[in-house]
């Protein structure tokens, strides 16, 4: 009697089913990872604005109303692969940096969403608090915000 070589159809179907189950779990996790990595570009691009605004506040005791006052490029000129613009503005002791996501390669989940860095001033120093915007249509879901912003 001759022994058959290879796999049976049932064995192959089981392997395909297992691969399908693993893919169903892995693909959404990968999408979350890519969105989080795109969101993390914003705070990196805003670091120059944070420094410029902090120095301006230390020298003048108040915040200015636009990027140019801080010596930063104009509205929409600070951008990246996933960030449409970084805008720095403020009045008195209230300063904000608004990071707006957009562009050709940004995930549609965060397109046109905003992340806001708010200045908290105390005894001449400036600390930054990360939060989503108050506008519900432009708020980034908390699951995508970088851990140092939560």
N, C-alpha and C positions, 0 to 999 in steps of 0.2 A: 504494500500500500504506500502511495506517495503522499508526503506531507505538503500541504499548501503553504506557499510563501506569501508574505505581505499582510495588509490589514483588511479587515472586513468593512463593509459599508457602514455597519453600526458603529464600529470603532471610530471611523472617520467623522461620522455625524456627531458623536460625543465630543470629539476634539473641537470641531467647528462651534458647537454650542458653548463650550467652555471659553473659547476665544471671544465669542460674542458677549458673554457675561462680563469678562474682564474688560473688554472695550467699553461696555456700557457704564462701567464704574470709572474707568480711567479718563475718558474724554471730558466729562464735566469737570473733573478735578483739574485737568490741564487747562481748560478754559478759565477757571477761576485764577489759576496761577498766572496766566498771561495777562489777565485784566489787572491783577494786583501789581505785576511788574510794570505795566503801562502807567498806572496811577502813581507809582513811586518816582517816575520821572519828574513830576510836578514839584515836589519839595526840593529835589536836587536843583532844578532850574531856578527856584525861588531863593536859594541860599544867598546869591549875590544881592538880591533885593532886601533880604533880611538884614544883611550887614550894612548896606547903604542906609536903610531906614533907621537902624539902631544908631549909627554914627550921626545922622542928621538930628535925631532926637537928643542925643547926648550934647550936641553943639548948640542947638536952638531951643530945646525944651518943649518942642511940639513937632507934630508931623505935618508934612506938606500934602498938597492935593493931587499930585500926579508924578509919574515916573521921572519926567525931566527934572523936577526939583531935587531929586536924589542923585542926579547924574546917571540915570539909567536910560537905556534905549526906550523909544516911544512905545505907545500902546500897540500891542500886537507884534513888536519887534523881538521880544523875548519869547521864543517858541522852540519846540522840539519835534520829535517824531510823533508824539502823542498829545502834546500840549499845544493848544492853539495860541494862547497868550498868557502872560503873567503881568498883572496890573498892580502897582503899588499906589496906595492913596491913604489919605487920612485928614483929620482935622483935630487940632488941639492935642489931647493925649490919646485919641483913638486912631490907631493905624491898622490897616488891613492890607494883605496881599491876596488877591483873588487869582486862583489858577483855574483856567478854563481848558477843558480837554476837547480835542477835535483834530481833524486832519484826515488824510486819505487812509492811513494805516491804523487808526485807533479803533478799538472794538466798539461796536454800536451800542453796547450796554452803557458805556460811559461817555459817549459822544455828547457834547454840549453840557456836560455836568461840570460842577465847580467844587473846588476845595478851597477853603478860606483859612489863611493864617492870620490870627488876630494878635495884635500887640497888647501885652499886659505890662504896664509901666509901674515901677515902684522904686522910689528913692533914686531916680535918675537912671535906673537900669531898665532894660527891655527884655522880656521873656515872650516867647511865641507859643500860642495855643492853636492847635490844628482842629478844624471842625468842618462839617459840611455846610453848605449854604442853607439859608432859611427857606429859599424858594423850593417847594417840593418837586417841581419838574426838573430842577437842576441839581438835586442832591445825590451824591454818590452813596451807594449802599455801604453800611459800616463794614461789611465783610471784605470790601476791597480797599479800605483805607489802611495805609501802612501802620504797623503796630506802634511805632513811636508817635503816631498821631491820635491813637485811641484814648 
